[in-house]
Amino acid sequence: MTSRLAVVLLLLAVLSSAAVDANAADNETQAAIKPRQIQWTTSQVAGSPEPPLPYTVERVFPQLVFKGPVHLLLGPDRKRYFLTEYTGRIVSFSVDQKSAKTDIFLELGIHLHSLDFHPRFQENRTIYVFGNNVPLVKEGEEPRNQVLSFQVSDEDPPRVLPESQQVILEFESNGHNGGEAKFGPDGYLYITCGDGSSDSDKWDTGQNVSDLPSGLLRIDVDHSGEGRNYRIPDDNPLLHIEGARGEIWAYGFRNPWRFSFDKQSRHLYVGDVGQDLWEMVFLVQPGGNYGWSLKEGSHDFHPYKKQGPTPILPPLVEHHHTESRSLTGGHVYHGPRLPQLEGAYLYGDYETGKVWGLRHEGNQVTWHKELADHSLKVATFGVGINGEFLLADYLSGELYELVAAPQRDSHQMFPRLLSNTGLYSSTEELVPADGVIPYEVNAAQWCDGAVVTRHLALPGASQMTFTQRGAWQFPEGAVLAKTIAFPVAGANSSNRRVETQLLTLQSGEWAGYSY
């Protein structure tokens, strides 16, 4: 028995389920209404043959559900969390899980990405939000990234005073917008920007320091200058380069989605979403050039394009798209609940649900490990009142916490032999067990003369359903089996079986194995 790459298996799952024979589809639709008379009760396909990962996720604030959460922040008084919803709303809620309920903090008609409080918020009551105004764009206009400031009331719960809105910075961006606006330990506001396009840096902004997209910006919002609502700090690294935008602190990012400062080391980490093959974490230096779109991580992408004015720096770590396809930057962990992770930078992936941790000395990674694997679509990580590593699921709108996984050895119980799966009453004759359903597909994959036998197994009384968008929904523990055999010459010969491939839905994710 061997494992298969998840990306390939997911494709096989779609092909196997989407191409079910029309008659079988009708039968299964009816089965969703009328319970099956014979149920599959012999399943032993559960868990994973791999050793369990050391951490998992656990629901927190179970009474709260949000709409498209993209940013989570603990307020400066440490009494309330502030959660940004992509659809244009920011809500707050108490840190007390028992009494927490959502209160509207801000409502805007733009796509919101992040919120941060001024370092002296208790004195000036000022916040800064980052977003893109595409919902408000009229015909002939281009969408714009915006950094906006607001004043906040001193009532409980607090609310933004909408009439106090002030545009601090804006520039055209229509696609990879970034982004986040966050104060650094030096008191300046840092802003991440994507390349502003939908594909392959088509505006050639990645290496162009005469504009702001693809940059990480650093501005002083406590002072104004030269007709702007901010000042450019005197030590910004590109001020000496003719034609360069002085706001740029670093550049060459494709779509930097979440960045953070380690409160102890002051290291600046950026999670950058790649395009074709790679996802990156960068340890950012002043004036750093991180390659896009000459490079995707450390790999050539458009090497013929003109390079920016400073050398290209490699990522701290990079992940191939076999395990990561939309990286979400995280935080350095300093909480008491997971002492083994103290000082590690934790981050994850929106598409694959994996969470990793890393440690490094300078630019040298000394420890890098997968910590958890879940089915959530995490667009942001947050730091809790007690240092908890929090996750927000974009699809369900629920909040979770990274916790130590319970000690169990489910991988020891996973069937190593096909005969132990409970799918067949006779593996020698390939006779399906009671409740296991043979099926065919309309357009079978080319198999070079092989004979393919397919079976579907749904545990107990569980059912498949057919959605309005034309896709099958499978229950937890469902198994799709495909046995491949080749005809053997001779009058009395039978087919010679080569392998049986399984796809099984476990904890909301498809996994595949071969016997």
Summary of the structure (lengths in Angstrom):
residues: 515
radius of gyration: 26.4
end to end distance: 4.5
largest distance: 91.9
contacts: 1683
relative contact order: 0.15
helix: 8%
strand: 41%
